[in-house]
Amino acid sequence: MKNSRRKFLSSISMLAASSAIPLHAFDFGSSKKLKIALVGTGIRGITFWGKRLITEYSNIIEFVGLSDINSSRLAYAKKYIGVECPVFIDFKKMVTDVQPDLIIVTTKDSTHHKFIIQGLNMGCDVLTEKPLTVDETKCQAILDAEKKSDKSLIVGFNYRWSPYATKVKELLMEKTIGDLVSVDFSWYLNTYHGASYFRRWHGEMKSSGSLWVHKSTHHFDLLNWWIDSEPSEVFAYGDLEFYGKNGPFRGDNCRTCKHSESCDFYWDITKDEFMKELYVNHEHEDGYIRDNCLFRKDIDIYDKMSAQVKYANNTTLNYSLTTYSPFEGWRVAFNGTKGRIEASQDIPYNMSKTISEAEKHSNEMDQTSKNELSSESIIVHKLWKEYETIEVPMEKKGHGGGDKRLQDKIFKTSDMEDPFGRTAGIRDGAMSILIGIGARRSIEQKKLIKISELTNLQPQVKR
């Protein structure tokens, strides 16, 4: 059973490299379950990769271990997920003692490489949350470890799996607008979600690699997949002009700040019972403050970002990320030899029904409540013809329905062929972060960065 289980995980990773490779069915009818160990018990770990797995797949998977550097939060995570497995501060001891089939990594971005490499070296398949890692040196170390290992690495990119993103891919695959020439992509983070990154460790370059890596890896993976090519060059601009040192005042954190009544960004974390139980109640152990001041001087990432990317197939990309927009959403336009595709999500004035900006991110992350159905439009323009509007059924919970589809593919329908090639492996994870890493290097060095000079991966037109 263990061999077929590992064959399954290997085939999932191989699919990302070539959709022509047939998948081997995983025998979920067996009495033996897939043994999973989770390292990192923050919000994404205990909800999406924790409680949801138990809720949806407990007949085919079992948690055999949880690991975190914070013993207090670890105890809470065990209770919240609803498992009886042992918990460990020492990751290596956990792997040695419980011998999992699959390790899921949801730790701080800058430590992903540590657990990925150790997991592969200790004979386990690994699934990591995005981003793969935060710089080119760690990326190369992961590539080397995976190459030496007979185990596999999966990267948890969920945006590919939403019905809306998939419809865009389908239109491009069908050459609806001919050969792709250029792409314009803008992502807007509002003053709730966008600000949240600057409250946390994400606001420090050493921990997150900046939003070029932590957030934009989502966008660059979508773009690489849509464009069906890999990046070859990047030139970027970026600066810190709103958060951090630019603030009119600062405090230790929101709870103790004397400016709470005058700060537009004041957030009382103690009024959110879940956030209080997950973070506030355990900060005494590791010092992780979840409601840090947005204007603290330790913030050194960019809050204004734009880049130009050239792909191996000669497609060009214009990209921008705004971190303090009045609304949250995104726009993309694809220009081809026979027309143009325009797509967008959550742009308020394009929607018949909207929710408050304060609710948007929590709604997107929600894995528990009923999914409301709606639709959003894709506009297809063809040369010499009137434009066409395509309505795409949408789900708002779980990243537009992408979360559940990603997990179903991994744990339930691994043997089903996917014509859209949505499963992401190590190469996809690397290519998505290398654009962000290259953009960061471009800003630092004030020059164009060639992707091939960052690691030993050479950009390809098609994976």
C-alpha positions in Angstrom: 0.0 0.0 0.0 2.8 2.4 0.8 4.3 2.0 -2.6 1.1 2.8 -4.4 0.5 5.8 -2.1 3.9 7.2 -3.0 3.3 6.4 -6.7 0.2 8.5 -6.4 2.0 11.5 -5.0 4.9 11.2 -7.5 2.4 11.1 -10.4 0.7 14.2 -9.1 4.0 16.1 -9.2 4.9 14.6 -12.7 1.6 15.9 -14.0 2.7 19.5 -13.5 5.7 18.8 -15.7 3.7 17.1 -18.5 0.0 16.5 -18.7 0.6 13.7 -21.2 2.0 11.5 -18.4 -0.7 9.1 -17.3 -1.7 9.1 -13.6 -1.8 6.0 -11.5 -5.0 5.6 -9.4 -4.6 5.7 -5.7 -6.4 2.9 -3.9 -8.5 4.9 -1.4 -10.6 1.8 -0.8 -7.8 0.2 1.2 -8.1 0.1 5.0 -4.8 2.0 5.2 -5.0 5.7 5.1 -2.6 8.3 3.8 -0.4 9.3 6.8 0.0 13.1 7.0 2.2 15.3 9.3 1.7 19.0 9.4 4.5 21.5 10.3 3.4 25.1 11.0 0.1 25.7 12.8 -0.9 29.2 11.7 -4.2 30.1 10.2 -3.6 28.5 6.8 -2.2 25.3 8.3 -4.9 24.6 10.8 -7.9 25.6 8.6 -7.3 24.7 4.9 -4.6 22.0 5.4 -5.9 20.9 8.8 -9.6 21.0 9.7 -10.8 20.9 6.1 -8.9 17.7 5.4 -10.4 16.1 8.5 -13.9 17.3 7.5 -13.7 16.2 3.9 -11.2 13.3 3.6 -11.1 11.6 7.0 -12.0 8.3 5.4 -8.8 8.3 3.3 -6.3 10.4 5.3 -5.1 10.6 8.9 -2.9 13.0 10.8 -0.1 11.3 12.5 1.8 14.3 13.8 1.7 18.1 14.2 4.8 20.3 14.7 5.4 23.9 15.6 7.9 25.9 17.6 5.1 27.2 19.8 3.9 24.5 22.2 0.9 26.6 23.3 -0.4 27.2 19.8 0.4 23.6 19.0 -2.0 22.4 21.7 -4.7 24.7 20.4 -4.2 23.5 16.8 -4.6 19.9 17.8 -7.9 20.8 19.5 -9.1 23.0 16.6 -8.3 20.5 13.8 -9.9 17.7 15.9 -7.2 15.1 15.9 -5.6 12.8 18.5 -2.1 12.6 17.0 1.0 13.4 18.9 2.5 16.9 18.8 6.2 17.8 18.4 8.5 20.9 18.8 11.2 18.9 17.1 10.3 18.4 13.4 12.9 15.7 12.8 11.8 13.7 15.8 8.2 13.9 14.5 9.2 12.5 11.1 11.3 9.8 12.7 8.7 8.8 15.2 5.5 8.8 13.1 7.0 8.1 9.6 4.4 10.0 7.6 3.8 9.5 3.9 3.2 13.2 3.2 4.5 16.2 5.0 2.5 19.5 4.6 4.6 22.6 5.2 2.8 25.8 6.3 5.5 27.6 8.3 6.9 31.1 7.8 8.0 31.5 4.2 11.7 31.9 5.0 11.7 28.4 6.7 9.9 26.5 4.0 13.2 25.3 2.5 14.3 23.8 5.8 11.3 21.5 6.2 11.0 20.7 2.5 14.6 19.6 2.3 14.6 17.7 5.5 11.3 16.0 4.6 12.7 14.9 1.2 15.9 13.7 2.7 14.0 11.6 5.3 12.1 9.8 2.7 8.8 11.6 2.6 6.8 13.3 -0.1 6.2 17.0 0.6 3.3 19.4 -0.1 4.2 23.1 0.6 2.1 26.2 0.8 3.1 28.9 -1.6 5.6 30.5 -1.9 8.1 27.7 -2.5 10.8 29.8 -0.7 12.0 33.4 -0.5 15.3 33.7 -2.4 17.3 32.1 -5.2 19.8 30.3 -2.9 17.1 28.5 -1.0 15.3 27.8 -4.2 18.4 26.1 -5.7 18.9 24.1 -2.5 15.3 22.8 -2.8 15.9 21.9 -6.5 19.0 20.0 -5.6 17.4 18.1 -2.8 14.3 17.1 -4.9 16.6 16.0 -7.7 18.6 13.7 -5.4 15.5 12.3 -3.7 13.2 9.7 -5.1 10.3 11.6 -3.5 8.2 14.4 -4.9 7.2 18.0 -4.0 3.8 19.6 -4.7 3.1 23.3 -4.4 -0.4 24.3 -3.2 -1.4 26.8 -5.9 -5.2 27.1 -5.6 -5.9 30.0 -7.9 -5.5 27.9 -11.0 -8.4 25.7 -9.8 -11.1 28.4 -9.7 -13.7 28.0 -12.5 -13.1 31.6 -13.6 -9.3 31.2 -14.0 -9.9 27.8 -15.7 -12.2 29.4 -18.2 -9.6 32.0 -19.1 -7.1 29.2 -19.6 -9.6 27.3 -21.9 -10.1 30.4 -24.1 -6.4 30.9 -24.5 -5.8 27.2 -25.2 -8.4 27.3 -27.9 -6.6 30.2 -29.6 -9.7 32.4 -29.2 -7.6 35.5 -29.8 -4.8 33.8 -31.9 -1.3 33.8 -30.7 -0.7 35.6 -27.5 1.4 38.8 -27.8 1.2 40.7 -24.5 -0.6 40.7 -21.1 -1.5 43.5 -18.7 -2.2 42.4 -15.1 -3.1 44.6 -12.1 -3.9 43.3 -8.6 -5.4 45.6 -6.0 -5.2 44.8 -2.2 -7.6 46.9 -0.1 -6.8 48.7 3.1 -8.0 45.7 5.1 -6.3 42.7 3.4 -3.3 44.7 2.1 -2.6 46.3 5.5 -2.7 42.9 7.2 0.6 41.9 5.5 2.3 44.8 7.1 1.1 43.9 10.6 2.8 40.5 10.4 6.2 39.0 9.7 5.4 39.4 6.0 6.4 43.1 6.3 10.0 42.1 6.8 12.1 41.1 3.9 14.1 38.5 5.7 10.9 36.6 6.6 8.7 36.9 3.4 11.1 38.0 0.7 8.6 40.9 0.2 5.2 40.7 -1.4 7.0 40.3 -4.7 7.4 36.7 -3.5 4.8 36.0 -0.8 1.7 37.5 -2.6 2.8 37.9 -6.2 3.8 34.2 -6.5 0.1 33.5 -6.8 -0.2 36.0 -9.7 2.9 34.9 -11.4 1.9 31.3 -11.3 -1.4 32.1 -12.8 0.3 34.1 -15.5 2.9 31.4 -16.3 0.1 28.9 -16.6 -2.1 31.1 -18.7 0.7 32.2 -21.0 2.0 28.6 -21.2 5.6 29.7 -21.0 8.3 30.5 -18.5 9.8 33.9 -17.7 13.2 34.8 -19.2 13.7 38.4 -18.1 12.3 40.9 -15.6 12.8 44.6 -14.9 11.0 46.2 -11.9 10.4 49.3 -9.8 9.3 49.3 -6.2 9.3 51.5 -3.1 8.0 51.8 0.4 5.9 55.0 0.4 2.8 54.4 2.5 3.4 52.0 5.4 6.4 51.6 7.8 8.5 54.7 8.3 6.0 56.8 6.3 3.2 56.7 9.0 2.2 59.8 10.9 2.6 58.0 14.2 3.5 54.6 15.5 3.0 52.4 18.6 4.0 48.9 19.8 0.8 47.3 18.6 -2.9 48.2 18.2 -3.9 46.9 21.6 -1.6 49.2 23.5 -1.4 52.2 21.0 -2.3 55.6 22.3 -3.3 56.6 18.8 -6.2 54.1 18.5 -8.9 56.7 18.2 -7.1 58.7 15.5 -5.6 55.9 13.4 -7.7 54.8 10.4 -6.0 51.4 10.5 -6.8 50.6 14.2 -7.8 46.9 14.6 -8.9 45.3 17.9 -7.7 41.7 17.5 -9.3 40.8 20.8 -12.8 41.2 19.3 -12.1 38.4 16.9 -12.3 35.3 19.1 -10.6 32.9 16.6 -7.7 35.3 16.0 -7.4 35.8 19.7 -7.3 32.1 20.5 -4.9 31.3 17.6 -2.4 34.1 18.1 -2.9 36.4 21.1 -3.1 33.6 23.6 0.2 32.1 22.5 2.4 35.1 21.8 4.1 34.8 25.1 6.1 31.8 23.8 7.6 33.0 20.6 6.9 36.8 20.6 4.8 36.7 17.4 2.5 39.7 17.6 -0.3 39.5 15.0 -1.5 43.1 15.4 1.8 44.9 15.0 1.9 48.6 14.1 1.6 49.2 10.3 4.1 52.1 10.7 6.8 50.4 12.7 10.3 51.0 11.4 11.1 47.3 11.0 9.0 47.2 7.8 11.3 47.1 4.8 9.3 45.5 2.0 7.8 47.4 -0.9 4.2 48.7 -0.9 4.4 50.0 -4.5 5.4 47.5 -7.2 5.4 47.3 -11.0 7.4 45.1 -13.4 7.8 44.1 -17.0 8.5 40.5 -17.7 9.5 38.9 -21.0 8.7 35.2 -21.6 10.6 32.5 -23.4 7.8 32.5 -26.1 8.3 36.3 -26.5 5.1 37.3 -24.7 5.5 40.4 -22.6 3.8 41.1 -19.3 3.1 44.4 -17.6 2.4 43.7 -13.9 1.5 45.9 -10.9 0.5 45.3 -7.3 -1.2 48.0 -5.2 -1.3 47.4 -1.4 -3.6 50.1 -0.2 -6.4 50.3 -2.7 -10.0 51.5 -1.8 -11.2 48.1 -3.1 -9.8 44.6 -3.6 -9.9 42.8 -6.9 -7.9 42.3 -10.1 -7.9 42.9 -13.9 -6.1 41.1 -16.7 -6.1 41.7 -20.4 -4.6 39.4 -23.0 -3.7 40.8 -26.4 -3.4 38.4 -29.3 -3.0 38.4 -33.1 -6.7 37.9 -33.6 -8.2 39.9 -30.7 -8.2 40.6 -26.9 -9.6 38.9 -23.8 -10.4 41.1 -20.7 -11.1 39.5 -17.4 -11.6 40.8 -13.9 -12.9 39.9 -10.5 -14.4 41.9 -7.6 -14.2 45.3 -9.2 -17.1 46.9 -7.4 -18.6 48.9 -10.3 -18.6 45.8 -12.5 -20.6 43.7 -10.1 -24.4 43.4 -9.6 -23.9 42.4 -5.9 -21.0 43.4 -3.7 -19.9 42.8 -0.1 -18.1 45.1 2.2 -14.3 45.5 1.7 -13.8 44.5 5.3 -15.5 41.1 4.6 -13.7 40.2 1.3 -10.6 38.5 2.6 -12.4 36.5 5.3 -15.0 35.5 2.8 -12.3 34.3 0.4 -10.6 32.3 3.1 -13.8 30.7 4.5 -13.8 26.9 4.2 -16.8 26.2 6.4 -20.0 28.1 5.4 -22.2 27.5 2.4 -20.8 28.7 -0.9 -22.9 31.3 -2.6 -23.1 31.1 -6.4 -22.9 34.1 -8.7 -21.3 34.9 -12.0 -18.6 37.2 -13.4 -17.9 38.2 -17.0 -15.1 37.6 -19.4 -15.1 39.9 -22.5 -13.7 38.5 -25.8 -12.9 41.0 -28.5 -12.1 39.7 -32.0 -10.7 41.8 -34.8 -13.4 43.2 -37.1 -16.2 41.9 -34.9 -18.4 42.9 -32.0 -17.2 41.9 -28.5 -18.7 38.9 -26.8 -19.6 38.6 -23.1 -19.1 35.2 -21.4 -20.7 34.7 -18.1 -18.8 32.3 -15.8 -20.5 30.7 -12.7 -18.6 31.8 -9.6 -18.1 30.6 -6.1 -17.0 33.2 -3.5 -15.8 30.9 -0.7 -12.4 29.2 -0.6 -10.7 31.4 -3.2 -13.4 31.3 -5.8 -13.9 27.5 -5.5 -10.2 26.8 -6.1 -9.4 25.5 -2.7 -11.8 22.5 -2.7 -10.9 21.6 -6.3 -7.2 21.6 -5.5 -7.7 19.3 -2.6 -10.1 17.0 -4.4 -7.5 16.5 -7.1 -4.7 15.7 -4.7 -6.7 13.4 -2.4 -9.7 12.1 -4.4 -9.4 12.3 -8.2 -5.6 11.9 -8.8 -6.2 9.4 -11.5 -8.4 11.7 -13.6 -6.7 13.5 -16.5 -6.8 17.3 -16.3 -6.8 18.9 -19.8 -5.9 22.2 -18.2 -2.7 21.1 -16.4 -3.6 22.7 -13.1 -1.5 20.6 -10.7 1.7 22.5 -9.8 5.1 20.9 -9.1 8.5 22.1 -8.1 9.3 23.7 -11.4 6.0 25.7 -11.3 6.8 26.8 -7.7 10.3 27.9 -8.7 9.3 29.8 -11.8 6.6 31.7 -9.9 9.0 32.9 -7.2 11.9 33.6 -9.6 9.9 36.4 -11.2 9.4 38.0 -7.8 13.0 37.4 -6.7 14.2 38.7 -10.0 12.0 41.8 -9.6 13.5 42.4 -6.1 17.1 42.1 -7.5 16.2 44.4 -10.3 15.1 47.1 -7.9 18.2 46.6 -5.8 20.6 46.5 -8.7 18.7 48.9 -11.0 19.0 46.6 -14.0 17.3 43.9 -16.0 17.6 40.4 -14.4 17.8 37.3 -16.4 15.9 34.4 -14.8 18.4 31.8 -16.0 21.1 33.5 -13.9 19.2 33.0 -10.6 19.2 29.2 -10.5 20.2 26.4 -12.9 16.7 26.3 -14.4 16.6 27.4 -18.0 13.2 29.0 -19.1 11.1 26.9 -21.4 8.4 27.9 -23.8 6.2 25.1 -22.6 6.5 22.9 -19.6 
